[in-house]
Amino acid sequence: MDYKKIIKILIIVLVALGAAAGTVAAFFYGRYTELKENPMTAFETFSGEGTVVSEGKTFAQPTEFVTVDGKRYGKNPNVVTILMLGVDWDGSAERADDGKRSDMIILCTIDMVKNTIDFHSVPRDTRTTVHAVDKKTGKIQDETYLTKINHAYALGALHSDEAGAENEMLAVQELIDCGKQLDIPVAYYVSLELANLPDLANVLGGVEVELDQDIPGIGNKGETVLLQGDNVRHYLEKRKDVGGEMSRQRHQQAFIKAIAKAVKKLGAAQTAVRLLPRLEEIGVQTNMNLDQVAATAGVLDKIGSIDNISMETFEEKDDSWQDFPDPIVPNPPELNYYVMDDQELLDTMLSLYYVPPGGQ
């Protein structure tokens, strides 16, 4: 067994779930310390153009601009996007033939200068353009479908999980570009197998969440409950019992925070002892390298409490859910889609990735 690889995966898990930088293993602490001063250098999106030093901080100024509604916005060069995916698959050959789907899609936006982290959930049923993928080669094709955004992962995963993640990143990137008005690269991802989240929670001794509503079989609104075993998937995946897709997204975000708090409370040593033998079962994948993980850990160190991480969902309106024929799934002939509000999407992306006129 390649223990360096295992330790790398462990660190990725802890960072991806919002663990404090105190969990960073000693073997890459040196790089973590170096990158803490200028974390953007770990990422491919950093060019160094316009870099300045102010009050002891190194940061880049906007060099790309867009005009929206007559206002000029500068693209924030100090921001990195990591797409967090929860993949739904029970391991059966039947589901493998249909392709895995990304039932949890969270846009993680990290400002390396302001030391902020924002999680914004994208509804898995969002109606948008996704690309076809060659099943034999995994190459993303020019051919597109207007369908649910989580079908992007499914089409790619018919070749490999990596192709699924790449196609999902492209679908999200093209969605948040808001009709090519913006330019927001989505180059990094971390994916987890949802079916294995109960195992992850169990290894940590369960995780505590405060219920925002009554959930049959789990508890009542306002109660703090310990999630473990079958209750984890019930809490995360049951839409009918919890009031729909948007409620489920809030539960996914609350669970991520709960995992992070459990890891922080348990400590690095105990977390490693409990997780190392089980990592292969949990099914974690990423395209981030150790420098990028170390740079992200530096931001987590600076923000302090897990509660300082912002978690948001898109608004659900009267006409948010509509039925349309689906080009990929012919039976049933129509599926229920989440139709994104174009103005809300544009305003959200501008606030996350661009500096407003006169802003910092």
C-alpha positions in Angstrom: 0.0 0.0 0.0 1.3 3.5 -0.9 1.1 5.3 2.4 2.2 8.6 1.0 -0.8 8.5 -1.3 -3.1 7.5 1.5 -1.8 10.4 3.7 -2.3 12.7 0.8 -5.9 11.6 0.4 -6.5 12.0 4.1 -5.4 15.6 4.0 -7.6 16.3 1.0 -10.6 14.8 2.8 -9.9 17.0 5.9 -9.3 20.2 4.0 -12.3 19.6 1.6 -14.6 19.2 4.6 -13.4 22.4 6.2 -11.0 21.0 8.8 -8.8 23.5 10.6 -5.2 23.8 9.4 -4.1 22.2 12.7 -4.9 18.9 11.0 -2.2 19.5 8.4 0.3 16.7 8.5 3.9 17.6 9.4 5.4 16.2 6.3 4.1 19.1 4.2 4.1 21.7 6.9 7.1 23.4 5.3 5.2 24.0 2.0 2.2 25.1 4.0 4.2 27.8 5.8 5.8 29.1 2.5 2.5 29.2 0.7 0.7 30.9 3.5 2.4 34.2 2.5 1.2 34.0 -1.2 -1.2 31.0 -1.6 -2.3 31.9 -5.1 1.1 30.8 -6.5 0.0 27.2 -6.0 -2.7 27.5 -8.6 -2.6 27.5 -12.3 -4.8 30.6 -12.5 -2.1 32.8 -10.9 0.0 34.8 -13.5 1.6 37.2 -11.1 0.5 40.1 -13.3 -0.5 43.2 -11.3 0.9 41.7 -8.0 1.4 44.3 -5.3 2.3 44.2 -1.6 0.2 46.2 0.8 0.3 46.1 4.6 2.4 43.0 4.5 0.0 41.1 2.2 0.8 40.0 -1.3 -2.1 40.1 -3.8 -2.9 40.6 -7.4 -5.0 43.5 -8.8 -7.7 42.9 -11.5 -6.3 42.9 -15.0 -9.5 41.6 -16.7 -12.8 43.5 -16.7 -16.4 43.1 -17.8 -19.2 45.6 -18.2 -22.6 44.6 -16.9 -25.6 47.0 -17.0 -23.2 49.9 -17.7 -20.9 49.2 -14.8 -17.3 48.0 -15.0 -16.3 45.1 -12.8 -12.8 43.8 -12.3 -12.2 40.0 -12.2 -10.8 39.1 -8.8 -7.5 37.3 -9.5 -7.1 36.2 -5.9 -10.1 33.8 -6.0 -10.0 30.0 -6.5 -12.9 27.8 -7.2 -13.1 24.1 -6.1 -16.2 22.1 -7.1 -17.3 19.7 -4.4 -19.2 16.7 -5.7 -21.2 14.1 -3.9 -21.6 11.2 -6.2 -24.7 8.9 -6.0 -24.0 5.3 -6.8 -24.7 2.1 -4.9 -22.0 0.1 -6.6 -24.3 -2.1 -8.6 -23.6 -3.0 -12.3 -27.0 -1.6 -13.2 -26.3 1.9 -11.9 -22.8 1.7 -13.5 -24.4 1.2 -16.9 -26.6 4.3 -16.4 -23.7 6.3 -15.1 -23.1 7.8 -11.7 -24.7 11.2 -10.9 -23.5 14.1 -8.9 -26.3 14.6 -6.4 -24.4 17.1 -4.4 -22.9 20.0 -6.3 -21.3 22.8 -4.2 -19.3 25.7 -5.6 -16.5 26.4 -3.1 -15.1 29.9 -3.6 -11.9 30.8 -1.8 -10.6 34.3 -1.6 -6.9 33.9 -0.8 -6.4 37.5 0.3 -9.6 38.2 2.2 -9.4 34.7 3.7 -13.0 33.9 3.1 -14.7 30.6 2.0 -18.1 30.5 0.5 -20.1 27.4 -0.3 -22.9 27.9 -2.8 -25.1 24.8 -3.6 -26.1 24.3 -7.3 -29.4 22.3 -7.5 -28.7 19.0 -9.1 -31.8 19.4 -11.3 -30.7 22.7 -12.7 -31.6 22.9 -16.4 -28.5 23.8 -18.4 -26.3 22.8 -21.2 -24.1 19.7 -20.7 -21.6 18.1 -23.2 -21.6 14.6 -24.6 -18.6 12.5 -23.7 -17.0 9.7 -25.8 -17.5 6.5 -23.8 -14.3 4.9 -25.2 -11.9 7.8 -24.8 -13.5 10.1 -22.1 -13.0 13.1 -24.4 -15.6 15.8 -24.0 -17.5 16.4 -27.3 -18.8 19.6 -28.9 -22.3 18.0 -29.0 -24.5 19.3 -26.1 -27.8 18.5 -24.5 -30.2 20.8 -22.6 -30.8 18.7 -19.5 -30.1 18.4 -15.8 -26.7 19.5 -14.7 -25.9 16.3 -12.8 -26.2 14.4 -16.1 -22.8 15.9 -17.0 -21.1 13.7 -14.5 -23.2 10.7 -15.6 -22.2 11.0 -19.2 -18.5 11.3 -18.4 -18.6 8.6 -15.8 -19.6 6.0 -18.4 -15.9 6.3 -19.3 -14.3 7.1 -15.9 -14.9 9.0 -12.7 -12.3 11.5 -13.8 -14.1 12.2 -17.1 -17.3 12.6 -15.1 -15.8 15.2 -12.9 -14.2 17.0 -15.8 -17.5 17.2 -17.6 -19.3 18.4 -14.5 -16.7 21.1 -14.0 -17.3 22.2 -17.6 -21.1 22.3 -17.2 -20.8 24.3 -14.0 -18.3 26.7 -15.6 -20.5 27.3 -18.6 -23.5 27.8 -16.3 -21.9 30.4 -14.1 -20.4 32.3 -17.1 -24.0 33.6 -17.4 -24.3 33.4 -21.2 -20.6 34.3 -21.7 -21.0 37.6 -19.8 -18.4 36.4 -17.3 -15.2 34.3 -17.3 -15.0 32.1 -14.2 -12.7 29.1 -14.5 -13.7 25.9 -12.6 -10.5 23.9 -12.6 -10.4 21.9 -9.4 -12.7 19.4 -7.8 -13.1 17.0 -4.8 -15.6 14.2 -5.1 -17.0 11.9 -2.5 -19.2 8.8 -2.8 -22.5 9.7 -1.0 -23.1 6.0 -0.3 -20.0 6.0 1.9 -20.9 9.1 4.0 -22.5 7.0 6.7 -19.2 5.1 7.0 -17.3 8.4 7.3 -19.7 9.6 10.0 -19.5 6.3 11.9 -15.7 6.4 11.9 -15.9 9.8 13.6 -18.3 8.5 16.2 -21.3 10.2 14.5 -21.8 13.9 13.8 -24.1 16.4 15.4 -26.5 18.7 13.6 -29.3 20.9 14.7 -32.5 20.1 12.8 -34.0 23.1 10.9 -37.3 21.2 10.6 -39.1 18.0 11.7 -37.6 14.9 10.0 -39.5 11.7 10.5 -37.3 9.0 12.0 -34.6 11.5 13.0 -36.0 14.2 15.3 -37.9 17.5 15.6 -37.0 21.0 14.7 -34.6 22.6 17.1 -33.2 19.3 18.4 -29.5 18.5 18.1 -29.2 15.0 16.9 -26.3 12.5 16.4 -26.2 11.3 12.8 -24.7 7.9 12.1 -25.6 4.8 10.1 -28.7 4.9 8.0 -29.8 8.2 9.4 -27.0 10.0 7.5 -28.4 9.1 4.1 -32.0 9.8 5.2 -31.0 13.2 6.4 -29.0 14.0 3.2 -31.1 12.5 0.5 -34.8 12.3 1.3 -36.5 15.2 -0.5 -40.2 14.3 0.2 -39.7 14.1 3.9 -37.7 17.4 4.2 -39.6 19.8 1.9 -37.9 19.4 -1.4 -34.5 19.9 -3.1 -33.6 23.2 -1.5 -34.0 21.8 2.0 -31.8 18.9 1.0 -29.1 21.3 -0.1 -29.2 23.0 3.3 -28.8 19.6 5.0 -25.9 18.7 2.8 -24.2 22.0 3.8 -25.0 21.4 7.5 -23.5 17.9 7.3 -20.3 19.2 5.7 -19.9 21.6 8.7 -20.8 18.9 11.1 -18.1 16.6 9.7 -15.5 19.4 9.9 -16.4 20.1 13.5 -16.1 16.4 14.4 -12.7 16.2 12.8 -11.5 19.3 14.6 -12.8 18.1 17.9 -11.3 14.6 17.4 -7.9 16.0 16.5 -5.4 15.1 13.7 -3.9 12.0 15.4 -7.2 10.3 16.2 -8.7 11.2 12.9 -5.8 9.7 11.1 -5.9 6.5 13.2 -9.6 6.1 12.5 -9.7 7.1 8.8 -6.5 5.6 7.4 -7.8 2.0 7.2 -11.1 3.1 5.6 -10.0 5.7 3.1 -10.2 3.4 0.0 -13.8 2.5 1.0 -14.9 6.2 1.3 -14.1 6.9 -2.4 -12.4 10.3 -2.5 -11.1 11.7 -5.7 -9.5 15.1 -6.6 -7.2 16.8 -9.1 -5.6 19.1 -6.5 -2.0 18.6 -5.7 -0.3 18.9 -2.3 0.7 22.6 -2.8 -2.9 23.5 -3.6 -4.1 21.6 -0.6 -1.5 23.4 1.6 -2.5 26.8 0.3 -6.1 26.1 1.0 -5.2 24.9 4.5 -3.6 28.3 5.1 -6.9 30.1 4.4 -8.7 27.7 6.7 -6.2 28.5 9.4 -6.8 32.2 9.1 -10.6 32.1 9.1 -10.6 30.3 12.5 -14.0 28.9 13.3 -15.8 26.6 10.9 -18.9 28.7 11.5 -17.2 31.5 9.6 -17.6 29.6 6.3 -20.5 31.0 4.4 -23.1 28.5 3.0 -25.8 29.6 0.6 -28.4 28.2 -1.8 -30.1 29.7 -4.8 -33.6 31.1 -4.1 -36.6 28.9 -4.8 -39.5 30.9 -6.4 -43.0 30.0 -7.6 -41.7 29.2 -11.2 -38.4 27.7 -10.2 -39.6 24.2 -10.9 -40.9 23.4 -14.4 -41.4 20.3 -16.6 -39.6 19.8 -19.9 -38.8 16.9 -22.2 -35.4 15.4 -21.6 -33.1 14.5 -24.5 -31.2 11.9 -22.4 -33.9 10.3 -20.4 -36.9 9.5 -22.7 -39.0 7.8 -20.1 -40.7 9.6 -18.5 -41.1 12.0 -21.4 -40.8 15.0 -19.2 -38.7 15.7 -16.1 -39.0 18.3 -13.3 -36.2 20.9 -13.6 -34.9 23.7 -11.5 -34.9 26.8 -13.7 -32.2 29.2 -12.6 -33.1 32.9 -12.3 -30.7 34.5 -14.7 -30.5 37.8 -12.7 -29.9 36.0 -9.4 -27.2 33.9 -10.9 -25.4 36.9 -12.5 -25.6 38.9 -9.3 -24.3 36.0 -7.2 -21.4 35.3 -9.5 -20.4 39.0 -9.7 -20.4 39.2 -5.9 -18.2 36.0 -5.6 -15.7 36.5 -8.4 -15.6 40.2 -9.4 -14.7 43.5 -7.7 -17.4 46.1 -8.1 -16.7 49.6 -9.4 -14.7 51.4 -6.6 -14.5 48.2 -4.5 -11.5 46.5 -3.0 
